[in-house]
């Protein structure tokens, strides 16, 4: 699915910016955060993706986690974590990603699929060079909240 939800905003200076709206799963185990790397890419991101037409946040997050991580989120455990906004990786300047993040428990075994080449557990000592800007913001927030090392 190549549908992208983009919202266009014009600030008070008349500068146009656009937003790619995404959902993400912030998964922490043993004081490390799970990140994923797409096949053929060198940057890790927080797992998740875009809503499809008519999908709720929860339904889209569950679908994306099943596709990317091969696990089923436990609906009753899904909890809002926060919203992060940053320059979108690999997009023109002024194109931002807005990531609405959730935490959740899951059933199944975390493993990459045909879309995701690698899953990695990281802590705050991870090189920022291998993370998307939004993922860096989430990592820093987790460290600030003393949820990761």
FIMI-150514 format. One record per residue (C-alpha): x, y, z; residue in three letters; chain. Coordinates in nm, 4 decimals. Layout:
NODE         px         py         pz    aa   ch
NODE          X          Y          Z   ALA    A
...
% end
This chain:
NODE         px         py         pz    aa   ch
NODE     0.0000     0.0000     0.0000   UNK    A
NODE     0.1553     0.3275    -0.1136   UNK    A
NODE    -0.1165     0.5597     0.0157   UNK    A
NODE     0.0349     0.8420     0.2190   UNK    A
NODE    -0.1687     1.0748     0.4361   UNK    A
NODE    -0.0086     1.4184     0.4046   UNK    A
NODE    -0.1454     1.7268     0.5736   UNK    A
NODE    -0.0320     2.0650     0.4413   UNK    A
NODE     0.0162     2.3533     0.6847   UNK    A
NODE     0.1214     2.7121     0.6159   UNK    A
NODE     0.2812     2.8904     0.9102   UNK    A
NODE     0.2539     3.2606     0.9930   UNK    A
NODE     0.5566     3.3346     0.7705   UNK    A
NODE     0.3776     3.1821     0.4720   UNK    A
NODE     0.6128     2.8831     0.4652   UNK    A
NODE     0.4429     2.5615     0.3619   UNK    A
NODE     0.5150     2.2388     0.5449   UNK    A
NODE     0.3613     1.8955     0.5086   UNK    A
NODE     0.3062     1.6181     0.7596   UNK    A
NODE     0.3141     1.2436     0.7115   UNK    A
NODE     0.0922     1.0976     0.9798   UNK    A
NODE     0.2201     0.7685     1.1278   UNK    A
NODE     0.1585     0.5385     1.4230   UNK    A
NODE     0.4393     0.3682     1.6139   UNK    A
NODE     0.4909     0.1043     1.8805   UNK    A
NODE     0.7339     0.2004     2.1560   UNK    A
NODE     0.8443    -0.1378     2.2865   UNK    A
NODE     1.0854    -0.1523     2.5810   UNK    A
NODE     1.2227    -0.4754     2.7308   UNK    A
NODE     1.5157    -0.5072     2.9725   UNK    A
NODE     1.5708    -0.1297     2.9516   UNK    A
NODE     1.6215    -0.1370     2.5723   UNK    A
NODE     1.3958    -0.0162     2.2900   UNK    A
NODE     1.3086    -0.2198     1.9816   UNK    A
NODE     1.3848    -0.0592     1.6447   UNK    A
NODE     1.3562    -0.1994     1.2930   UNK    A
NODE     1.5469    -0.1554     0.9658   UNK    A
NODE     1.3696    -0.1929     0.6326   UNK    A
NODE     1.5174    -0.4199     0.3684   UNK    A
NODE     1.7861    -0.2363     0.1706   UNK    A
NODE     1.7964     0.0663     0.4056   UNK    A
NODE     2.0617     0.1652     0.6596   UNK    A
NODE     1.8454     0.3630     0.9058   UNK    A
NODE     1.6496     0.2104     1.1949   UNK    A
NODE     1.3010     0.3347     1.2816   UNK    A
NODE     1.0408     0.2816     1.5511   UNK    A
NODE     0.8067     0.0061     1.4229   UNK    A
NODE     0.4678     0.1143     1.2911   UNK    A
NODE     0.3232     0.2778     0.9829   UNK    A
NODE     0.0395     0.4670     0.8225   UNK    A
NODE    -0.3355     0.4236     0.8646   UNK    A
NODE    -0.5300     0.2811     0.5745   UNK    A
NODE    -0.8592     0.4410     0.4694   UNK    A
NODE    -1.1090     0.4213     0.7562   UNK    A
NODE    -0.8711     0.2572     1.0059   UNK    A
NODE    -0.8560     0.3574     1.3701   UNK    A
NODE    -0.5164     0.4089     1.5362   UNK    A
NODE    -0.5478     0.0784     1.7211   UNK    A
NODE    -0.6472    -0.1250     1.4151   UNK    A
NODE    -0.3685     0.0296     1.2047   UNK    A
NODE    -0.1070    -0.0216     1.4768   UNK    A
NODE    -0.2087    -0.3864     1.5188   UNK    A
NODE    -0.1956    -0.4451     1.1418   UNK    A
NODE     0.1449    -0.2767     1.1048   UNK    A
NODE     0.2939    -0.4699     1.3981   UNK    A
NODE     0.1642    -0.7971     1.2545   UNK    A
NODE     0.3175    -0.7059     0.9148   UNK    A
NODE     0.6527    -0.5747     1.0423   UNK    A
NODE     0.7120    -0.7720     1.3627   UNK    A
NODE     0.4912    -1.0827     1.3097   UNK    A
NODE     0.3232    -1.0394     1.6508   UNK    A
NODE    -0.0332    -0.9740     1.7677   UNK    A
NODE    -0.0778    -0.6773     1.9995   UNK    A
NODE    -0.3000    -0.7364     2.3013   UNK    A
NODE    -0.5752    -0.4772     2.2554   UNK    A
NODE    -0.6358    -0.4217     2.6268   UNK    A
NODE    -0.2694    -0.3350     2.6813   UNK    A
NODE    -0.2408    -0.0641     2.4125   UNK    A
NODE    -0.1677     0.2679     2.5867   UNK    A
NODE    -0.0874     0.6125     2.4413   UNK    A
NODE     0.2792     0.7065     2.4898   UNK    A
NODE     0.3171     1.0420     2.3140   UNK    A
NODE     0.3336     1.2296     1.9839   UNK    A
NODE     0.6658     1.3173     1.8187   UNK    A
NODE     0.7265     1.5367     1.5176   UNK    A
NODE     1.0464     1.5593     1.3124   UNK    A
NODE     1.1820     1.6117     0.9634   UNK    A
NODE     1.0834     1.3008     0.7643   UNK    A
NODE     1.3788     1.0799     0.6682   UNK    A
NODE     1.4552     1.0881     0.2957   UNK    A
NODE     1.1859     1.3502     0.2205   UNK    A
NODE     1.2206     1.7132     0.1052   UNK    A
NODE     1.2985     1.9726     0.3727   UNK    A
NODE     0.9755     2.0885     0.5348   UNK    A
NODE     0.8176     1.7429     0.5130   UNK    A
NODE     0.7614     1.6249     0.8679   UNK    A
NODE     0.6588     1.2950     1.0166   UNK    A
NODE     0.4136     1.3104     1.3043   UNK    A
NODE     0.4350     0.9859     1.5009   UNK    A
NODE     0.1569     0.9032     1.7427   UNK    A
NODE     0.3175     0.6443     1.9693   UNK    A
NODE     0.1706     0.3695     2.1827   UNK    A
NODE     0.3049     0.1017     2.4148   UNK    A
NODE     0.1556    -0.2483     2.4195   UNK    A
NODE     0.2083    -0.6105     2.5113   UNK    A
NODE     0.1957    -0.8772     2.2432   UNK    A
NODE     0.1605    -1.2466     2.1690   UNK    A
NODE     0.4004    -1.4264     1.9392   UNK    A
NODE     0.7695    -1.4108     1.8598   UNK    A
NODE     0.9263    -1.0888     1.7369   UNK    A
NODE     1.0952    -1.1511     1.4034   UNK    A
NODE     1.1605    -0.9545     1.0855   UNK    A
NODE     0.9465    -1.0231     0.7789   UNK    A
NODE     0.9780    -0.9619     0.4045   UNK    A
NODE     0.9588    -0.5834     0.4586   UNK    A
NODE     1.1883    -0.5616     0.7634   UNK    A
NODE     1.5425    -0.6938     0.7380   UNK    A
NODE     1.6580    -0.6462     1.0978   UNK    A
NODE     1.5213    -0.5889     1.4465   UNK    A
NODE     1.7547    -0.4507     1.7117   UNK    A
NODE     1.7264    -0.3677     2.0828   UNK    A
NODE     1.9024    -0.0390     2.1557   UNK    A
NODE     1.9788     0.1813     2.4550   UNK    A
NODE     2.0704     0.5497     2.4785   UNK    A
NODE     2.4325     0.4701     2.3875   UNK    A
NODE     2.3249     0.3699     2.0354   UNK    A
NODE     2.4876     0.5667     1.7522   UNK    A
NODE     2.2470     0.8415     1.6418   UNK    A
NODE     2.3790     0.7984     1.2853   UNK    A
NODE     2.1730     0.4809     1.2362   UNK    A
NODE     1.8404     0.6235     1.3636   UNK    A
NODE     1.5694     0.8344     1.2025   UNK    A
NODE     1.5233     1.1785     1.3634   UNK    A
NODE     1.1881     1.0765     1.5136   UNK    A
NODE     1.3473     0.7597     1.6559   UNK    A
NODE     1.6203     0.9697     1.8193   UNK    A
NODE     1.3524     1.1877     1.9812   UNK    A
NODE     1.1706     0.8807     2.1152   UNK    A
NODE     1.4970     0.7270     2.2409   UNK    A
NODE     1.5883     1.0516     2.4205   UNK    A
NODE     1.2400     1.0678     2.5746   UNK    A
NODE     1.2687     0.7073     2.6989   UNK    A
NODE     1.6069     0.7904     2.8575   UNK    A
NODE     1.4667     1.1074     3.0168   UNK    A
NODE     1.1847     0.8982     3.1688   UNK    A
NODE     1.4461     0.6435     3.2901   UNK    A
NODE     1.2815     0.3639     3.0909   UNK    A
NODE     1.6031     0.2651     2.9096   UNK    A
NODE     1.9743     0.2657     2.9948   UNK    A
% end
